[in-house]
Amino acid sequence: MPRPIEALIHQPALAHNIRRARACAPDAQVFAIVKANAYGHGIENSFEALRSADGFALLDLDEAQRLRNLGWRGPILLLEGCFETRDLELCSRLKLWHAVHHEQQIDWLAMHKTHEPHRVFLKLNSGMNRLGFTPSAFRAAWTRLNALPQVDEISLMTHFSDADGPRGIARQLAVFQEATADLPGERSLSNSAAVLRHAADASVRADWVRAGIMSYGGAPDYPEHDIAHWDLKPTMTLRSKVLAVQHLHAGDSVGYGSTFIADRDMRIGTVACGYADGYPRHAGHGTPALVGGQRTTTVGRVSMDMLAVDLTGLPQEGVGSEVTLWGQGPHGGVLPIDEVARAAGTIGYELMCAVTRRVPVHVETLG
Ligand SMILES: *Cc1c(COP(=O)(O)O)cnc(C)c1O
């Protein structure tokens, strides 16, 4: 028998979350962001549930190829565009839309031989200072692209650095609007946080929204809001089982480094899940978990293959009990990945991308 750990991908929840993106931006088209192998869910595992989106956006050309192999003929946008001149051949062959965020990408296009001109998304650096043309260089880049026979449609894109927080988007939105004021073309500005928090403004929804983390049941602004607040459902469950039970007395310790010392009698369950499965070692004592669908917490340090949970208040649970590390538990219980991430000093995005290859993945398909 394999180790009892597994990851479940919930297609009904993915489909629900995409509907939520649509409901927040009903007049916009929705890109489902599937970079990083669909945020660790697997493009192939997620595709049927996400194909109700209007397009997919990602970074890796091989992931674009995989989407075409699945039969997707609709839009695919490369969010970082091409990395070298050769990539344009694949863009032509697979009919990929691609971001243009620096001058060299325009040089490559100008030399590219193609029968069918490309659609590009010209990226403005409106303040994030990661990718994109500065406001002062933007118009010249647009003019250059517009003169190329290799390009037939130029869309306009930017990315918000603070859509999830108190700084908000007003400043970057104003920069975008000024830089693009009289330029034609479709526009795309919003990630999940902007879709959830700022999309009452039609200029924020614009023509295309880019739904990443919300599609995967993460709240971009946790802990200010959780997924229940945003009506999102967990799309990935990491679950395992209790392998062993230990009875502790006051003064006994648990795990490497004896970082946890019991101050009373306790019952501890040893769970087949560790950092080699992608569970964060930084998740300290007290990180939430579900056992048999009931809430408890981890105890002591996470080791490579195991961690411990407190069963003291759960006398009916023991060897073989189901442990939900995050996601959907039995009896309708939910443990949002954001809660576990926070206990580990990170964000849900990182945990869902980090489940390792040794964890078998199963898919709950659309009903
Ligand atoms: C990853 C990414 C997104 C999606 O962000 P979420 O916060 O996951 O919604 C949108 N746009 C760009 C350019 C991205 O790189």
The ligand as an SDF file (V2000), in Angstrom:
LIG
                    3D

 15 15  0  0  0  0  0  0  0  0999 V2000
    0.1680   35.6060  -11.7960 C   0  0  0  0  0  0  0  0  0  0  0  0
   -0.3980   36.7580  -12.5080 C   0  0  0  0  0  0  0  0  0  0  0  0
   -1.7570   37.0680  -12.3760 C   0  0  0  0  0  0  0  0  0  0  0  0
   -2.6760   36.3450  -11.4260 C   0  0  0  0  0  0  0  0  0  0  0  0
   -2.4850   36.8400  -10.1230 O   0  0  0  0  0  0  0  0  0  0  0  0
   -3.4200   36.3200   -8.9440 P   0  0  0  0  0  0  0  0  0  0  0  0
   -3.0280   37.1640   -7.7910 O   0  0  0  0  0  0  0  0  0  0  0  0
   -3.0570   34.8860   -8.7210 O   0  0  0  0  0  0  0  0  0  0  0  0
   -4.8050   36.4860   -9.3970 O   0  0  0  0  0  0  0  0  0  0  0  0
   -2.2630   38.0860  -13.1490 C   0  0  0  0  0  0  0  0  0  0  0  0
   -1.4700   38.7870  -13.9870 N   0  0  0  0  0  0  0  0  0  0  0  0
   -0.1560   38.5340  -14.1140 C   0  0  0  0  0  0  0  0  0  0  0  0
    0.6630   39.3450  -15.0370 C   0  0  0  0  0  0  0  0  0  0  0  0
    0.4190   37.5160  -13.3780 C   0  0  0  0  0  0  0  0  0  0  0  0
    1.7250   37.2680  -13.5070 O   0  0  0  0  0  0  0  0  0  0  0  0
  1  2  1  0
  2  3  1  0
  2 14  2  0
  3  4  1  0
  3 10  2  0
  4  5  1  0
  5  6  1  0
  6  7  2  0
  6  8  1  0
  6  9  1  0
 10 11  1  0
 11 12  2  0
 12 13  1  0
 12 14  1  0
 14 15  1  0
M  END
$$$$
